[in-house]
Amino acid sequence: MEKNVEMDEIKMNKATEIDEQKWVYDSSVDYKGRVPLRASTGGWKASFLIIAIEFSERLSYFGIATSLIIYLTKVIHQDLKTAAKSVNYWTGVTTLMPLLGGFVADAYLGRFYTVLASTIVYLLGLVLLAMSSVVPSLKSCGSDPCQEPRKVHVVIFFFAIYLISIGTGGHRPSLESFGADQFDDDHPQEKRKKMSFFNWWSFGLCSGVLLGVTLIVYVQDHVSWAAADLILTLVMASSLIIFCAGRRFYRYRKVSESPLTTMLQVLVASIKKRNLPHPSSPAYLHETQKSETNRRRLCHTKGLKFLDKAAIFDETHDSIDQKQNPWRLATVTKVEELKLLINMIPIWLTTLPFGVSIAQASTFFIKQGVTLNRKITDDFEIPPASMYGLGAIGMIATVTIYEKILVRLLRQSTGNERGISILQRIGIGMIFSIATMIIAALVERKRLRIVQENLLEGSMSMSVFWLTPQFLIVGIGDGFALVGLQEYFYDQVPDTMRSLGIALYLSVIGAASFLSSILITIVDHVTEKGGKSWFGKDINSSRLDYFYFLLATLTTVNLCIYILFARRYSYKNVQIRRTADVANCYDGDDRETMA
């Protein structure tokens, strides 16, 4: 009799495995709302199409972003300090808007429709930007030379680029998480492919960046700003068509509830039951059966025990009423999701100085290039913003070598499926950012020395290729840290908040841009009191070398703090499908520590 039962269980498990090979049971649906067929939806076919759209968007964004400080100083006639602040504010808004876009995607519209709506807004911004350069009455000046731009041009220009910010806010977090959703976490082959997805996503992203800072910047410099804006508008319109054309191949996630409401429910429930004693075992905490929910269940962890009280049954109230009221009783999974977010706060904070360092690449690094000799031949001169392409090359090379060589070697030595842990990868990128700031300071010191020796010619005798090391190293650092941050914030947030997870990654860069502006203001104020500000009217009267050394010092101190938090961090622990017991699914802290 027992043998017959065992045989029936084996047959049932085999039938389940065959069924799971054919269909995708990760709570996603196809474009008709059905359970997706694994062979015809998702996977690399859908994700490469999404990566191609990201390539187009990054081409447009960096075609604008890398030349923005030059446009503001040459066309809008802002001084260096004001222009740098304007760029940092715009970059900050652009990279903080995804927090709103990610929330809308996770709680209301879903990722597909959020991308669709935000791309339309993005396209509208590009159309206005093109109009400000093409329509005679909206151009910066009616005559040449231009002493002061028209106010209508300034208004339309800033309105257009902030529309692009809003469009990016919905596009970036939703598109990247939508791309990662094309792989099933519970399917071994697809799970490994998802680990590679973020590397290839960054490869496509950097390819768009590279063309944006070379081809588009060349058109801006040698043809006209209007021609470049028209090209970018056409590229974005094409990407919208491509995105809609792939609709039948995608896997979609239904919007079930606001993830922030769920977090608040756990907090309220734990406060209401703050006086209840802790149970002797996690098995006494409330959790739903797998059949009752489509969301993946999380294992209980030992930290933040106060929140566990939200999952305790209150014997003074009816158990059925408690189960029906999420403000009184939460599941272990919902409690653990709130713990995940709380544990991510120190990591988010300690990555901000890294973001401040890399923010200099799109502002002061570019302005350094303007003052150097950029001639390749008598007839050809490198646009200063094109030097940013070296950073993209560094990142592409790093991601490719990491994916094809390093991961395979590290898997053998560490036993980690990723080669090294996510937080280790981020930490390595921080080390490269410190090296970038030190090298940038030394190069700037050499440039200033040349300026002092030859006041008439300035630093034009110094080749722009002196900036190559700092751009390449910042790209290598991005290949480790930025890709690691993308994977960390997507993988470690609750499953219902993955668009917000990507938004949290982007907010590191956004908040860092604001911090960079604040730091510039503070340093300017303090050094001016000391006699002479580090930020003068132009770059030759500034002391950017001191500023770079300051950033290197701050980032080094921060790295030490980051390592302390990373060593104590507990990664998300997901129950396997056939695990039924909350108490037995978790053993120990399962920590991946910094070396």
Secondary structure, 3 states (H helix, E strand, C coil): CHHHHHHHHHHHHHHHHHHHHHECCCCEECCCCCCCECCCCCHHHHHHHHHHHHHHHHHHHHHHHCCHHHHHHHCCCCCHHHHHHHHHHHHHHHHHHHHHHHHHHHHHHCHHHHHHHHHHHHHHHHHHHHHHHHCHHHCCCCCCCCCCCCHHHHHHHHHHHHHHHHHHHHHHHHHHHHHHCCCCCCCHHHHHHHHHHHHHHHHHHHHHHHHHHHHHHHHHHHCCHHHHHHHHHHHHHHHHHHHHHCHHHCCEECCCCCHHHHHHHHHHHHHHCCCCCCCCCHHHCCCCCHHHCCCCCECCCCCCHHHHHHHCCCCCCCHHHHHHCCCCCCCHHHHHHHHHHHHHHHHHHHCHHHHHHHHHHHCHHHHHHHCCECECCCCCECCHHHHHHHHHHHHHHHHHHHHHHHHHHHHHHHCCCCCCCHHHHHHHHHHHHHHHHHHHHHHHHHHHHHHHHCCCCCCCCCEHHHHHHHHHHHHHHHHHHHHHHHHHHHHHCCHHHHHHHHHHHHHHHHHHHHHHHHHHHHHHHHHHHCCCCCCCCCHHHCCHHHHHHHHHHHHHHHHHHHHHHHHCCCCCCECCCCCCCCCCCCCCCCCCCCC
